[in-house]
Amino acid sequence: MQSTLTPLDLHNFFAELRLSMAPTSFADGLATFFESLEATLYSSSSSQPVLISVDHNSLEQFLGVLQGPLNTAKINGAFLDVWRIAGVGQEELRNSAILAWLLDRSETHGQGDLFLKSLLNVISDRLPLGFPQPSDLDMGYNTFLETYPLGNSESRIDIDISGPNFILFVEVKINASERPEQVARYRRLAEEASNGRSFGVLFLCRSLAGLELSEHDRVVALTWRDVSACISSYLRDNPATDGNRVLREILRQLAQHFSKFN
């Protein structure tokens, strides 16, 4: 019997699998196996279905070997998703609060400005002249959720990140789209609040497709997948230890949560 899959189906499956793997040696080895398999199956850019011959006896044996470790991982809580359990969903205010926690250098994750610097590095090729740079964070900054920098209801900003030498606004979108002139207003607000500091606006949305920001020189678009990549980069660069396992697991689940918005 043969199964028909497109390369895109396989790509999406393996991307989701990598995010869901528990940080164990078994999981690392299994992830490496699937990455190698993905590279082989996804090497063609053709949109034609890939025909895969399945040896059902070998597959049954393979899945039988997996059953024990997977059950152990489930018992140990490897498949818990605190963000799903908490009912965060795709509600913008709740996800804005989580993102503000991640980017706040003083928050309980204990990683300082690492995540904001990582995010700016992930999108470094998109940052225009005069936009806040990772080095600007070295003088410190404060992170505020839902502020009104000009003191009126029309100047509401989802996340306001301000330092002595820069100001950065983050506008968070998940299901809502930008309203007419909204992007221009964010840019104007950032400039007015900057008082001579470098300034910029991060416009966070599901997809860059069809988003036209070329006329707004200090507005940079990014996706939730960029944020997820920032977290995944931290996880790659900081191996699991007895001291960081709780944080790593929360962040792994957060990366998976954010990646679902794209």
N, C-alpha and C positions, 0 to 999 in steps of 0.2 A: 504494500500500500504506500502511496506517495502523498505528502502534504504540500500544499502550495502556499508559499509565503513571499511577500515582496521584501526587498532589502530594507525599506522603511519600517516594515513591521519588526524585522529583526533588530534594527538599530534602536528603535524605541524600547523593545523588550530588554535588551542588554543594558541600556542606559538606566532603566528603572531598576534592574537587578543589581547593578553596581552600587546604587545608592542604598539599597535595602540590605546589603550584606552586613552581617555583624562583624566587629573587628576581632576576629580570631584567626589563628593560623590556618584552620580548615577553610574558613571563608576566604582568606587571602589566596590560598591555592586554587579554590574553586573559581574565584573571580578571575585569576590569571588564565585558567582554562577557558572560561567563557570569552575573555577578551581575545584570546588567540582564535577561538572559533568564530567570533564576530568578524575579526580581520579577514578571515578566509571567506566567509559567506557574504560580507559586505564590500568586497573589493571591487565589485562591478557597479558602475553608476547607472546601469540600465534600469528602467522602470519595469522591465519584464519580470514576471514571477520566477522565483528560484525553485526548481524542483528538487526535493530532498527525498532520497530513499531512506526509509526508516527500518532498521532491523529491530523488530518488536521484542525479541528475546533479549538482545543486548540492552535495549532501552529499559526494559523491566528490571534487569539486573542492576543497571546503573542507578535507577530511581530507588531500588531497594537499599543500595549502599548509602544513599543520601538520607533515607528516612530516619535513621538513628540520630545522626548529627543535627538534622533539622528539628527533630522533637526536643533534643537537648537544648538547642538554641531557643526554641519557643518557651520551654520551661524557665530558662534563664532570663527571659524578658527581651530577647533580641529583636522581636517583632513588634514591641510596643511602639506606639506613635502618640506621644504626649500631646502633640498639636491637634491631632484628630480627636483624641479623647476630650480635650478641652473645648472642642467645638469652635475652633478659630475659623475654619473654613476659608472662604474668600472675602470675608468682610474687611473692607479697607481700613477702618479705624483700628481694628484689632491687629491686623498685620503691620500697620504703620507703627504701632506701639512696640511690636516685637522687633521690627527693623531698627527703631530708635534705640532699643536696648542693645542691639548688636553693635551699632555704630558709636555708642557712647563710651568714651574712654574710661569713665568712672564707674561703669556698671559692674554687676556681680559676676560677669563672665571672667573678669580678672585679666583680660588680655590687652588692656589699654587701648591705644589707637590702632592696633593691628588690623582690625577688620575694615576700618575706613581706609587705611592706607592700602590694604590689599584690593579693595574695591576700586580705588582710583588707579591702581596699577593695572587692574584687569582691563580698564577702559582708557588707558593712557594714550593710545593712538587716536582717540576721539577728542581729547581735551584741547581746546583752543587757547591761544595766547591770552593771558590774563585770568585764566580759570585757576582756582585753587589746586595746588599740586601736593603730592604726598609729603614733601619736605616742609610745607606750611604748617603741618600738624605738630611739628616738633615744639612749637611755642605753647602748645596746649589749646584746648577749645572746650566749649560747653554744648551740650545737645539738649534741645527742647522739643517737646511734642506739641503740635497744634498751637502755633503762636500767631500773634497779630502784630507784626513788626512795625506797622505804621499806626497802630492803635484803632483801627476801624474794622468792621466785620468783613469788608471786601478784601482785606489784605491777609486773609488766613493762609497759613503755610503748614503743610503736614508735618515736616521735620525741619527745624532750624538749627544749623550747626555753625556756631560763631566762635572765632578765635581773635586774638589781637591783630592778626594780619590777614584775615580772610573771613568771608561769610559764604555759606553754602546752603541753599534751600533744596529740599527733596520733596518733589510732588509725587504722591503714590497713586497709581492707577491699577486696578485689577479688572473689573468689569465695566466701569464707567469710562467714557471717552472724554477727551479734552473738549471743553466748550469753546465757541468762537472767541478769539483774542485771549484765551486763557494763558497760553504759553507766553505771549508778549507781556501780559500782566505780571507773570512770575519774574520774568527777566527785568522788568522795570522796578518791581519791588526790591529785588536783590540789589540793583544798582543804587536805589535810593537809600537802602539800609546799610550800604557798604561803607560810606564815609571815607572813601579813598582806599579802602582795602581791596584786595583781589576778591572777585565774586563770581558766582556761577549758580546754575540751576541744574539739578539732576532730575530728569523726567523719567520716572520708572513706570514701565508699562509691560503689557504681555508680549508685544511684538513690535519690531521696528518697521514692519511692512506697511507702506502707505503713509508713514509718518514723515512729514516734511518740516524740518527745523533749520534749513540752511540760512534763512533770513534772520535767525536769532543767534547771534554770535557767542553768547555765553550760556546757551542751553544745550545740554548733552543728554541724549536719550540712551537709556539702558533697559535691559529686560530683567525679569526675575531670574532668568537663567544665569545672567551675569552675577547676580547676588549669590545664587547657589554655587557658582564656580568659585567665588571668593571664599566661601565656607569650605568647599571641597579642597581648595588649595591649602588652607590651614590644616585640615585633617591629614593631607599628604605630608606636610612639612613637620608635623608634630606627632611622632609615633605614640602609640598607646603606652601609658605607664599606670602603675597602681594609683597615682595621684590625679590623673586627668581623665579617667575612664568615664566618669559621670558627665563631665563637660563634653567630651568627644561624642558620646551617645546622643546627648541633647542636640548638639550641632549637626550630627549626621542626620537626625530626624528633621531638623529645620531645613537643611539643604534639600532633602527629599520633598518636604512640604512646599518650599518656594518653587521648586522645579515644576511642580504641577500647574503653575499659573501660565506656563507658556504653551 
